[in-house]
Amino acid sequence: MQMLHVSPKDIGTALRTIRKEKGLSQKELGQRIGLDQKKVSLIENGNPNVRVDSLFRLFSALELGIILQPKALPKPSNQNDW
């Protein structure tokens, strides 16, 4: 299922949920990708100062992919409404 995540906190929450669904502890996940448990915790708690390569390693370990798409543009308002 595709979900839209728009902030580091959203991404962290999603990663935590998926990690738990896979039955992994933060320590186990970190060991798989060469990060310590504290770094995994920071990512799951929405720390915005995370290296992109760390995120990609987490995505890979959790068998996740990324889809980039433009944001939906707001519908133009009817400028004739006075």
PyMOL Python script that loads the backbone (N, CA, C, O; Angstrom):
from pymol import cmd

cmd.read_pdbstr("""\
ATOM      1  N   MET A   1       0.846  -1.172   0.000  1.00  0.00           N
ATOM      2  CA  MET A   1       0.000   0.000   0.000  1.00  0.00           C
ATOM      3  C   MET A   1       0.895   1.240   0.000  1.00  0.00           C
ATOM      4  O   MET A   1       1.850   1.309   0.774  1.00  0.00           O
ATOM      5  N   GLN A   2       0.604   2.203  -0.843  1.00  0.00           N
ATOM      6  CA  GLN A   2       1.365   3.439  -0.896  1.00  0.00           C
ATOM      7  C   GLN A   2       0.758   4.443   0.069  1.00  0.00           C
ATOM      8  O   GLN A   2      -0.460   4.594   0.163  1.00  0.00           O
ATOM      9  N   MET A   3       1.650   5.125   0.784  1.00  0.00           N
ATOM     10  CA  MET A   3       1.214   6.151   1.721  1.00  0.00           C
ATOM     11  C   MET A   3       2.057   7.391   1.472  1.00  0.00           C
ATOM     12  O   MET A   3       3.215   7.287   1.068  1.00  0.00           O
ATOM     13  N   LEU A   4       1.485   8.555   1.709  1.00  0.00           N
ATOM     14  CA  LEU A   4       2.200   9.807   1.540  1.00  0.00           C
ATOM     15  C   LEU A   4       2.778  10.233   2.876  1.00  0.00           C
ATOM     16  O   LEU A   4       2.049  10.427   3.848  1.00  0.00           O
ATOM     17  N   HIS A   5       4.101  10.377   2.916  1.00  0.00           N
ATOM     18  CA  HIS A   5       4.783  10.835   4.123  1.00  0.00           C
ATOM     19  C   HIS A   5       5.486  12.130   3.775  1.00  0.00           C
ATOM     20  O   HIS A   5       6.264  12.185   2.822  1.00  0.00           O
ATOM     21  N   VAL A   6       5.215  13.173   4.544  1.00  0.00           N
ATOM     22  CA  VAL A   6       5.689  14.495   4.167  1.00  0.00           C
ATOM     23  C   VAL A   6       6.658  15.129   5.156  1.00  0.00           C
ATOM     24  O   VAL A   6       7.077  16.268   4.950  1.00  0.00           O
ATOM     25  N   SER A   7       7.020  14.433   6.211  1.00  0.00           N
ATOM     26  CA  SER A   7       7.945  15.006   7.183  1.00  0.00           C
ATOM     27  C   SER A   7       8.860  13.910   7.727  1.00  0.00           C
ATOM     28  O   SER A   7       8.545  12.726   7.608  1.00  0.00           O
ATOM     29  N   PRO A   8       9.988  14.293   8.323  1.00  0.00           N
ATOM     30  CA  PRO A   8      10.848  13.287   8.948  1.00  0.00           C
ATOM     31  C   PRO A   8      10.110  12.473  10.010  1.00  0.00           C
ATOM     32  O   PRO A   8      10.359  11.277  10.160  1.00  0.00           O
ATOM     33  N   LYS A   9       9.213  13.111  10.737  1.00  0.00           N
ATOM     34  CA  LYS A   9       8.435  12.404  11.765  1.00  0.00           C
ATOM     35  C   LYS A   9       7.536  11.343  11.120  1.00  0.00           C
ATOM     36  O   LYS A   9       7.450  10.220  11.617  1.00  0.00           O
ATOM     37  N   ASP A  10       6.872  11.692  10.024  1.00  0.00           N
ATOM     38  CA  ASP A  10       6.028  10.733   9.295  1.00  0.00           C
ATOM     39  C   ASP A  10       6.838   9.538   8.817  1.00  0.00           C
ATOM     40  O   ASP A  10       6.419   8.389   8.963  1.00  0.00           O
ATOM     41  N   ILE A  11       8.006   9.823   8.243  1.00  0.00           N
ATOM     42  CA  ILE A  11       8.853   8.745   7.732  1.00  0.00           C
ATOM     43  C   ILE A  11       9.334   7.865   8.882  1.00  0.00           C
ATOM     44  O   ILE A  11       9.320   6.638   8.779  1.00  0.00           O
ATOM     45  N   GLY A  12       9.756   8.493   9.974  1.00  0.00           N
ATOM     46  CA  GLY A  12      10.220   7.733  11.130  1.00  0.00           C
ATOM     47  C   GLY A  12       9.151   6.830  11.706  1.00  0.00           C
ATOM     48  O   GLY A  12       9.422   5.680  12.054  1.00  0.00           O
ATOM     49  N   THR A  13       7.941   7.343  11.807  1.00  0.00           N
ATOM     50  CA  THR A  13       6.822   6.554  12.327  1.00  0.00           C
ATOM     51  C   THR A  13       6.536   5.363  11.409  1.00  0.00           C
ATOM     52  O   THR A  13       6.296   4.251  11.879  1.00  0.00           O
ATOM     53  N   ALA A  14       6.564   5.606  10.108  1.00  0.00           N
ATOM     54  CA  ALA A  14       6.323   4.519   9.154  1.00  0.00           C
ATOM     55  C   ALA A  14       7.423   3.456   9.248  1.00  0.00           C
ATOM     56  O   ALA A  14       7.138   2.258   9.222  1.00  0.00           O
ATOM     57  N   LEU A  15       8.677   3.898   9.358  1.00  0.00           N
ATOM     58  CA  LEU A  15       9.781   2.941   9.478  1.00  0.00           C
ATOM     59  C   LEU A  15       9.661   2.108  10.750  1.00  0.00           C
ATOM     60  O   LEU A  15       9.911   0.902  10.729  1.00  0.00           O
ATOM     61  N   ARG A  16       9.281   2.744  11.858  1.00  0.00           N
ATOM     62  CA  ARG A  16       9.105   2.013  13.120  1.00  0.00           C
ATOM     63  C   ARG A  16       8.019   0.946  12.978  1.00  0.00           C
ATOM     64  O   ARG A  16       8.196  -0.196  13.402  1.00  0.00           O
ATOM     65  N   THR A  17       6.902   1.332  12.379  1.00  0.00           N
ATOM     66  CA  THR A  17       5.786   0.402  12.196  1.00  0.00           C
ATOM     67  C   THR A  17       6.217  -0.802  11.359  1.00  0.00           C
ATOM     68  O   THR A  17       5.925  -1.945  11.710  1.00  0.00           O
ATOM     69  N   ILE A  18       6.905  -0.544  10.266  1.00  0.00           N
ATOM     70  CA  ILE A  18       7.336  -1.627   9.381  1.00  0.00           C
ATOM     71  C   ILE A  18       8.390  -2.501  10.063  1.00  0.00           C
ATOM     72  O   ILE A  18       8.360  -3.725   9.935  1.00  0.00           O
ATOM     73  N   ARG A  19       9.318  -1.875  10.784  1.00  0.00           N
ATOM     74  CA  ARG A  19      10.337  -2.644  11.505  1.00  0.00           C
ATOM     75  C   ARG A  19       9.684  -3.604  12.492  1.00  0.00           C
ATOM     76  O   ARG A  19      10.060  -4.773  12.572  1.00  0.00           O
ATOM     77  N   LYS A  20       8.704  -3.104  13.242  1.00  0.00           N
ATOM     78  CA  LYS A  20       8.014  -3.943  14.220  1.00  0.00           C
ATOM     79  C   LYS A  20       7.217  -5.049  13.538  1.00  0.00           C
ATOM     80  O   LYS A  20       7.174  -6.174  14.037  1.00  0.00           O
ATOM     81  N   GLU A  21       6.584  -4.746  12.404  1.00  0.00           N
ATOM     82  CA  GLU A  21       5.849  -5.769  11.660  1.00  0.00           C
ATOM     83  C   GLU A  21       6.768  -6.899  11.216  1.00  0.00           C
ATOM     84  O   GLU A  21       6.341  -8.048  11.110  1.00  0.00           O
ATOM     85  N   LYS A  22       8.026  -6.573  10.959  1.00  0.00           N
ATOM     86  CA  LYS A  22       8.996  -7.574  10.537  1.00  0.00           C
ATOM     87  C   LYS A  22       9.661  -8.263  11.731  1.00  0.00           C
ATOM     88  O   LYS A  22      10.520  -9.127  11.554  1.00  0.00           O
ATOM     89  N   GLY A  23       9.260  -7.878  12.950  1.00  0.00           N
ATOM     90  CA  GLY A  23       9.768  -8.532  14.151  1.00  0.00           C
ATOM     91  C   GLY A  23      11.220  -8.206  14.478  1.00  0.00           C
ATOM     92  O   GLY A  23      11.922  -9.015  15.085  1.00  0.00           O
ATOM     93  N   LEU A  24      11.664  -7.025  14.078  1.00  0.00           N
ATOM     94  CA  LEU A  24      13.044  -6.619  14.335  1.00  0.00           C
ATOM     95  C   LEU A  24      13.120  -5.591  15.451  1.00  0.00           C
ATOM     96  O   LEU A  24      12.252  -4.725  15.565  1.00  0.00           O
ATOM     97  N   SER A  25      14.144  -5.683  16.263  1.00  0.00           N
ATOM     98  CA  SER A  25      14.417  -4.632  17.239  1.00  0.00           C
ATOM     99  C   SER A  25      15.243  -3.552  16.533  1.00  0.00           C
ATOM    100  O   SER A  25      15.766  -3.782  15.442  1.00  0.00           O
ATOM    101  N   GLN A  26      15.355  -2.396  17.147  1.00  0.00           N
ATOM    102  CA  GLN A  26      16.188  -1.341  16.577  1.00  0.00           C
ATOM    103  C   GLN A  26      17.638  -1.815  16.487  1.00  0.00           C
ATOM    104  O   GLN A  26      18.333  -1.520  15.515  1.00  0.00           O
ATOM    105  N   LYS A  27      18.084  -2.540  17.493  1.00  0.00           N
ATOM    106  CA  LYS A  27      19.452  -3.034  17.502  1.00  0.00           C
ATOM    107  C   LYS A  27      19.692  -4.010  16.354  1.00  0.00           C
ATOM    108  O   LYS A  27      20.711  -3.925  15.668  1.00  0.00           O
ATOM    109  N   GLU A  28      18.749  -4.944  16.143  1.00  0.00           N
ATOM    110  CA  GLU A  28      18.890  -5.925  15.056  1.00  0.00           C
ATOM    111  C   GLU A  28      18.924  -5.239  13.695  1.00  0.00           C
ATOM    112  O   GLU A  28      19.744  -5.572  12.839  1.00  0.00           O
ATOM    113  N   LEU A  29      18.023  -4.276  13.506  1.00  0.00           N
ATOM    114  CA  LEU A  29      17.987  -3.554  12.230  1.00  0.00           C
ATOM    115  C   LEU A  29      19.284  -2.787  12.026  1.00  0.00           C
ATOM    116  O   LEU A  29      19.864  -2.809  10.940  1.00  0.00           O
ATOM    117  N   GLY A  30      19.729  -2.117  13.065  1.00  0.00           N
ATOM    118  CA  GLY A  30      20.979  -1.368  12.965  1.00  0.00           C
ATOM    119  C   GLY A  30      22.161  -2.254  12.626  1.00  0.00           C
ATOM    120  O   GLY A  30      23.016  -1.875  11.825  1.00  0.00           O
ATOM    121  N   GLN A  31      22.216  -3.423  13.225  1.00  0.00           N
ATOM    122  CA  GLN A  31      23.314  -4.352  12.949  1.00  0.00           C
ATOM    123  C   GLN A  31      23.311  -4.791  11.490  1.00  0.00           C
ATOM    124  O   GLN A  31      24.375  -4.991  10.904  1.00  0.00           O
ATOM    125  N   ARG A  32      22.150  -4.942  10.907  1.00  0.00           N
ATOM    126  CA  ARG A  32      22.052  -5.352   9.496  1.00  0.00           C
ATOM    127  C   ARG A  32      22.643  -4.324   8.544  1.00  0.00           C
ATOM    128  O   ARG A  32      23.133  -4.668   7.468  1.00  0.00           O
ATOM    129  N   ILE A  33      22.594  -3.049   8.952  1.00  0.00           N
ATOM    130  CA  ILE A  33      23.004  -1.989   8.026  1.00  0.00           C
ATOM    131  C   ILE A  33      24.181  -1.155   8.528  1.00  0.00           C
ATOM    132  O   ILE A  33      24.556  -0.166   7.899  1.00  0.00           O
ATOM    133  N   GLY A  34      24.756  -1.548   9.650  1.00  0.00           N
ATOM    134  CA  GLY A  34      25.933  -0.845  10.145  1.00  0.00           C
ATOM    135  C   GLY A  34      25.654   0.436  10.893  1.00  0.00           C
ATOM    136  O   GLY A  34      26.491   1.338  10.904  1.00  0.00           O
ATOM    137  N   LEU A  35      24.491   0.538  11.520  1.00  0.00           N
ATOM    138  CA  LEU A  35      24.159   1.685  12.374  1.00  0.00           C
ATOM    139  C   LEU A  35      23.946   1.186  13.795  1.00  0.00           C
ATOM    140  O   LEU A  35      23.538   0.044  14.008  1.00  0.00           O
ATOM    141  N   ASP A  36      24.223   2.045  14.760  1.00  0.00           N
ATOM    142  CA  ASP A  36      23.936   1.630  16.127  1.00  0.00           C
ATOM    143  C   ASP A  36      22.459   1.878  16.454  1.00  0.00           C
ATOM    144  O   ASP A  36      21.769   2.600  15.735  1.00  0.00           O
ATOM    145  N   GLN A  37      21.996   1.285  17.521  1.00  0.00           N
ATOM    146  CA  GLN A  37      20.588   1.367  17.924  1.00  0.00           C
ATOM    147  C   GLN A  37      20.160   2.814  18.129  1.00  0.00           C
ATOM    148  O   GLN A  37      19.034   3.179  17.792  1.00  0.00           O
ATOM    149  N   LYS A  38      21.051   3.646  18.681  1.00  0.00           N
ATOM    150  CA  LYS A  38      20.716   5.051  18.940  1.00  0.00           C
ATOM    151  C   LYS A  38      20.385   5.788  17.641  1.00  0.00           C
ATOM    152  O   LYS A  38      19.453   6.592  17.605  1.00  0.00           O
ATOM    153  N   LYS A  39      21.145   5.517  16.576  1.00  0.00           N
ATOM    154  CA  LYS A  39      20.903   6.180  15.285  1.00  0.00           C
ATOM    155  C   LYS A  39      19.549   5.746  14.706  1.00  0.00           C
ATOM    156  O   LYS A  39      18.806   6.569  14.172  1.00  0.00           O
ATOM    157  N   VAL A  40      19.237   4.448  14.817  1.00  0.00           N
ATOM    158  CA  VAL A  40      17.933   3.962  14.344  1.00  0.00           C
ATOM    159  C   VAL A  40      16.821   4.658  15.122  1.00  0.00           C
ATOM    160  O   VAL A  40      15.814   5.063  14.541  1.00  0.00           O
ATOM    161  N   SER A  41      17.001   4.797  16.428  1.00  0.00           N
ATOM    162  CA  SER A  41      16.008   5.475  17.256  1.00  0.00           C
ATOM    163  C   SER A  41      15.825   6.933  16.824  1.00  0.00           C
ATOM    164  O   SER A  41      14.697   7.416  16.727  1.00  0.00           O
ATOM    165  N   LEU A  42      16.929   7.628  16.565  1.00  0.00           N
ATOM    166  CA  LEU A  42      16.834   9.024  16.116  1.00  0.00           C
ATOM    167  C   LEU A  42      16.038   9.137  14.818  1.00  0.00           C
ATOM    168  O   LEU A  42      15.211  10.035  14.661  1.00  0.00           O
ATOM    169  N   ILE A  43      16.296   8.217  13.893  1.00  0.00           N
ATOM    170  CA  ILE A  43      15.573   8.236  12.615  1.00  0.00           C
ATOM    171  C   ILE A  43      14.091   7.985  12.849  1.00  0.00           C
ATOM    172  O   ILE A  43      13.246   8.690  12.299  1.00  0.00           O
ATOM    173  N   GLU A  44      13.770   6.979  13.668  1.00  0.00           N
ATOM    174  CA  GLU A  44      12.364   6.657  13.924  1.00  0.00           C
ATOM    175  C   GLU A  44      11.636   7.763  14.682  1.00  0.00           C
ATOM    176  O   GLU A  44      10.411   7.862  14.616  1.00  0.00           O
ATOM    177  N   ASN A  45      12.386   8.589  15.397  1.00  0.00           N
ATOM    178  CA  ASN A  45      11.774   9.694  16.124  1.00  0.00           C
ATOM    179  C   ASN A  45      11.733  10.983  15.316  1.00  0.00           C
ATOM    180  O   ASN A  45      11.388  12.039  15.846  1.00  0.00           O
ATOM    181  N   GLY A  46      12.081  10.902  14.038  1.00  0.00           N
ATOM    182  CA  GLY A  46      11.905  12.034  13.138  1.00  0.00           C
ATOM    183  C   GLY A  46      13.027  13.039  13.140  1.00  0.00           C
ATOM    184  O   GLY A  46      12.816  14.188  12.752  1.00  0.00           O
ATOM    185  N   ASN A  47      14.224  12.646  13.565  1.00  0.00           N
ATOM    186  CA  ASN A  47      15.357  13.564  13.531  1.00  0.00           C
ATOM    187  C   ASN A  47      15.595  14.009  12.093  1.00  0.00           C
ATOM    188  O   ASN A  47      15.822  13.175  11.216  1.00  0.00           O
ATOM    189  N   PRO A  48      15.545  15.328  11.842  1.00  0.00           N
ATOM    190  CA  PRO A  48      15.699  15.799  10.463  1.00  0.00           C
ATOM    191  C   PRO A  48      17.149  15.808   9.978  1.00  0.00           C
ATOM    192  O   PRO A  48      17.399  16.050   8.797  1.00  0.00           O
ATOM    193  N   ASN A  49      18.103  15.549  10.866  1.00  0.00           N
ATOM    194  CA  ASN A  49      19.522  15.605  10.500  1.00  0.00           C
ATOM    195  C   ASN A  49      20.088  14.221  10.243  1.00  0.00           C
ATOM    196  O   ASN A  49      21.122  13.851  10.799  1.00  0.00           O
ATOM    197  N   VAL A  50      19.414  13.466   9.406  1.00  0.00           N
ATOM    198  CA  VAL A  50      19.813  12.106   9.082  1.00  0.00           C
ATOM    199  C   VAL A  50      20.432  12.093   7.695  1.00  0.00           C
ATOM    200  O   VAL A  50      19.929  12.732   6.770  1.00  0.00           O
ATOM    201  N   ARG A  51      21.516  11.367   7.563  1.00  0.00           N
ATOM    202  CA  ARG A  51      22.151  11.241   6.254  1.00  0.00           C
ATOM    203  C   ARG A  51      21.245  10.440   5.323  1.00  0.00           C
ATOM    204  O   ARG A  51      20.621   9.458   5.727  1.00  0.00           O
ATOM    205  N   VAL A  52      21.190  10.870   4.099  1.00  0.00           N
ATOM    206  CA  VAL A  52      20.347  10.213   3.102  1.00  0.00           C
ATOM    207  C   VAL A  52      20.781   8.764   2.904  1.00  0.00           C
ATOM    208  O   VAL A  52      19.937   7.885   2.731  1.00  0.00           O
ATOM    209  N   ASP A  53      22.079   8.506   2.927  1.00  0.00           N
ATOM    210  CA  ASP A  53      22.531   7.135   2.727  1.00  0.00           C
ATOM    211  C   ASP A  53      22.071   6.223   3.864  1.00  0.00           C
ATOM    212  O   ASP A  53      21.826   5.038   3.641  1.00  0.00           O
ATOM    213  N   SER A  54      21.949   6.760   5.077  1.00  0.00           N
ATOM    214  CA  SER A  54      21.427   5.962   6.195  1.00  0.00           C
ATOM    215  C   SER A  54      19.968   5.596   5.951  1.00  0.00           C
ATOM    216  O   SER A  54      19.552   4.468   6.218  1.00  0.00           O
ATOM    217  N   LEU A  55      19.197   6.546   5.448  1.00  0.00           N
ATOM    218  CA  LEU A  55      17.793   6.264   5.134  1.00  0.00           C
ATOM    219  C   LEU A  55      17.680   5.192   4.056  1.00  0.00           C
ATOM    220  O   LEU A  55      16.865   4.276   4.168  1.00  0.00           O
ATOM    221  N   PHE A  56      18.496   5.308   3.014  1.00  0.00           N
ATOM    222  CA  PHE A  56      18.441   4.327   1.934  1.00  0.00           C
ATOM    223  C   PHE A  56      18.829   2.935   2.428  1.00  0.00           C
ATOM    224  O   PHE A  56      18.254   1.941   1.985  1.00  0.00           O
ATOM    225  N   ARG A  57      19.792   2.854   3.333  1.00  0.00           N
ATOM    226  CA  ARG A  57      20.163   1.549   3.891  1.00  0.00           C
ATOM    227  C   ARG A  57      19.009   0.970   4.709  1.00  0.00           C
ATOM    228  O   ARG A  57      18.743  -0.231   4.653  1.00  0.00           O
ATOM    229  N   LEU A  58      18.323   1.832   5.471  1.00  0.00           N
ATOM    230  CA  LEU A  58      17.144   1.372   6.225  1.00  0.00           C
ATOM    231  C   LEU A  58      16.057   0.887   5.278  1.00  0.00           C
ATOM    232  O   LEU A  58      15.485  -0.185   5.480  1.00  0.00           O
ATOM    233  N   PHE A  59      15.773   1.672   4.248  1.00  0.00           N
ATOM    234  CA  PHE A  59      14.748   1.272   3.278  1.00  0.00           C
ATOM    235  C   PHE A  59      15.089  -0.088   2.678  1.00  0.00           C
ATOM    236  O   PHE A  59      14.227  -0.959   2.564  1.00  0.00           O
ATOM    237  N   SER A  60      16.337  -0.261   2.299  1.00  0.00           N
ATOM    238  CA  SER A  60      16.761  -1.516   1.692  1.00  0.00           C
ATOM    239  C   SER A  60      16.601  -2.681   2.664  1.00  0.00           C
ATOM    240  O   SER A  60      16.089  -3.735   2.286  1.00  0.00           O
ATOM    241  N   ALA A  61      17.032  -2.502   3.910  1.00  0.00           N
ATOM    242  CA  ALA A  61      16.942  -3.572   4.908  1.00  0.00           C
ATOM    243  C   ALA A  61      15.493  -3.953   5.201  1.00  0.00           C
ATOM    244  O   ALA A  61      15.205  -5.104   5.529  1.00  0.00           O
ATOM    245  N   LEU A  62      14.585  -2.988   5.082  1.00  0.00           N
ATOM    246  CA  LEU A  62      13.166  -3.248   5.340  1.00  0.00           C
ATOM    247  C   LEU A  62      12.408  -3.591   4.053  1.00  0.00           C
ATOM    248  O   LEU A  62      11.185  -3.726   4.062  1.00  0.00           O
ATOM    249  N   GLU A  63      13.143  -3.730   2.956  1.00  0.00           N
ATOM    250  CA  GLU A  63      12.570  -4.065   1.647  1.00  0.00           C
ATOM    251  C   GLU A  63      11.537  -3.037   1.198  1.00  0.00           C
ATOM    252  O   GLU A  63      10.431  -3.377   0.778  1.00  0.00           O
ATOM    253  N   LEU A  64      11.934  -1.764   1.300  1.00  0.00           N
ATOM    254  CA  LEU A  64      11.064  -0.656   0.911  1.00  0.00           C
ATOM    255  C   LEU A  64      11.663   0.064  -0.288  1.00  0.00           C
ATOM    256  O   LEU A  64      12.871   0.017  -0.520  1.00  0.00           O
ATOM    257  N   GLY A  65      10.809   0.724  -1.035  1.00  0.00           N
ATOM    258  CA  GLY A  65      11.239   1.555  -2.149  1.00  0.00           C
ATOM    259  C   GLY A  65      10.688   2.958  -1.977  1.00  0.00           C
ATOM    260  O   GLY A  65       9.858   3.215  -1.105  1.00  0.00           O
ATOM    261  N   ILE A  66      11.154   3.840  -2.806  1.00  0.00           N
ATOM    262  CA  ILE A  66      10.715   5.233  -2.759  1.00  0.00           C
ATOM    263  C   ILE A  66      10.100   5.582  -4.108  1.00  0.00           C
ATOM    264  O   ILE A  66      10.632   5.232  -5.161  1.00  0.00           O
ATOM    265  N   ILE A  67       8.989   6.264  -4.055  1.00  0.00           N
ATOM    266  CA  ILE A  67       8.350   6.776  -5.260  1.00  0.00           C
ATOM    267  C   ILE A  67       8.303   8.292  -5.135  1.00  0.00           C
ATOM    268  O   ILE A  67       7.764   8.826  -4.165  1.00  0.00           O
ATOM    269  N   LEU A  68       8.864   8.977  -6.113  1.00  0.00           N
ATOM    270  CA  LEU A  68       8.819  10.442  -6.124  1.00  0.00           C
ATOM    271  C   LEU A  68       7.726  10.868  -7.086  1.00  0.00           C
ATOM    272  O   LEU A  68       7.644  10.390  -8.217  1.00  0.00           O
ATOM    273  N   GLN A  69       6.894  11.775  -6.612  1.00  0.00           N
ATOM    274  CA  GLN A  69       5.836  12.284  -7.466  1.00  0.00           C
ATOM    275  C   GLN A  69       5.564  13.730  -7.097  1.00  0.00           C
ATOM    276  O   GLN A  69       5.775  14.137  -5.955  1.00  0.00           O
ATOM    277  N   PRO A  70       5.098  14.500  -8.058  1.00  0.00           N
ATOM    278  CA  PRO A  70       4.795  15.898  -7.756  1.00  0.00           C
ATOM    279  C   PRO A  70       3.619  15.989  -6.781  1.00  0.00           C
ATOM    280  O   PRO A  70       2.721  15.147  -6.768  1.00  0.00           O
ATOM    281  N   LYS A  71       3.662  17.032  -5.977  1.00  0.00           N
ATOM    282  CA  LYS A  71       2.523  17.290  -5.102  1.00  0.00           C
ATOM    283  C   LYS A  71       1.332  17.686  -5.967  1.00  0.00           C
ATOM    284  O   LYS A  71       1.488  18.279  -7.035  1.00  0.00           O
ATOM    285  N   ALA A  72       0.159  17.352  -5.491  1.00  0.00           N
ATOM    286  CA  ALA A  72      -1.049  17.774  -6.197  1.00  0.00           C
ATOM    287  C   ALA A  72      -1.160  19.290  -6.074  1.00  0.00           C
ATOM    288  O   ALA A  72      -1.033  19.854  -4.987  1.00  0.00           O
ATOM    289  N   LEU A  73      -1.395  19.926  -7.196  1.00  0.00           N
ATOM    290  CA  LEU A  73      -1.552  21.381  -7.178  1.00  0.00           C
ATOM    291  C   LEU A  73      -2.944  21.736  -6.682  1.00  0.00           C
ATOM    292  O   LEU A  73      -3.908  21.024  -6.966  1.00  0.00           O
ATOM    293  N   PRO A  74      -3.055  22.830  -5.944  1.00  0.00           N
ATOM    294  CA  PRO A  74      -4.391  23.233  -5.501  1.00  0.00           C
ATOM    295  C   PRO A  74      -5.269  23.582  -6.695  1.00  0.00           C
ATOM    296  O   PRO A  74      -4.792  24.084  -7.713  1.00  0.00           O
ATOM    297  N   LYS A  75      -6.537  23.311  -6.551  1.00  0.00           N
ATOM    298  CA  LYS A  75      -7.474  23.636  -7.619  1.00  0.00           C
ATOM    299  C   LYS A  75      -7.575  25.153  -7.725  1.00  0.00           C
ATOM    300  O   LYS A  75      -7.666  25.850  -6.714  1.00  0.00           O
ATOM    301  N   PRO A  76      -7.559  25.660  -8.961  1.00  0.00           N
ATOM    302  CA  PRO A  76      -7.667  27.117  -9.108  1.00  0.00           C
ATOM    303  C   PRO A  76      -9.020  27.598  -8.624  1.00  0.00           C
ATOM    304  O   PRO A  76     -10.055  26.989  -8.896  1.00  0.00           O
ATOM    305  N   SER A  77      -8.987  28.695  -7.905  1.00  0.00           N
ATOM    306  CA  SER A  77     -10.261  29.257  -7.426  1.00  0.00           C
ATOM    307  C   SER A  77     -10.908  30.038  -8.574  1.00  0.00           C
ATOM    308  O   SER A  77     -10.237  30.538  -9.477  1.00  0.00           O
ATOM    309  N   ASN A  78     -12.191  30.118  -8.500  1.00  0.00           N
ATOM    310  CA  ASN A  78     -12.918  30.886  -9.520  1.00  0.00           C
ATOM    311  C   ASN A  78     -12.758  32.352  -9.181  1.00  0.00           C
ATOM    312  O   ASN A  78     -13.352  32.836  -8.217  1.00  0.00           O
ATOM    313  N   GLN A  79     -11.967  33.060  -9.958  1.00  0.00           N
ATOM    314  CA  GLN A  79     -11.662  34.457  -9.666  1.00  0.00           C
ATOM    315  C   GLN A  79     -12.844  35.382  -9.930  1.00  0.00           C
ATOM    316  O   GLN A  79     -12.794  36.566  -9.597  1.00  0.00           O
ATOM    317  N   ASN A  80     -13.900  34.851 -10.523  1.00  0.00           N
ATOM    318  CA  ASN A  80     -15.077  35.668 -10.773  1.00  0.00           C
ATOM    319  C   ASN A  80     -16.032  35.689  -9.599  1.00  0.00           C
ATOM    320  O   ASN A  80     -17.060  36.364  -9.650  1.00  0.00           O
ATOM    321  N   ASP A  81     -15.711  34.960  -8.539  1.00  0.00           N
ATOM    322  CA  ASP A  81     -16.554  34.974  -7.340  1.00  0.00           C
ATOM    323  C   ASP A  81     -16.274  36.238  -6.545  1.00  0.00           C
ATOM    324  O   ASP A  81     -15.221  36.361  -5.919  1.00  0.00           O
ATOM    325  N   TRP A  82     -17.187  37.152  -6.565  1.00  0.00           N
ATOM    326  CA  TRP A  82     -17.002  38.408  -5.860  1.00  0.00           C
ATOM    327  C   TRP A  82     -17.914  38.411  -4.736  1.00  0.00           C
ATOM    328  O   TRP A  82     -17.951  39.377  -3.974  1.00  0.00           O
TER     329      TRP A  82
END
""", "prot")
cmd.dss("prot")
cmd.show_as("cartoon", "prot")
cmd.util.cbc("prot")
cmd.orient("prot")
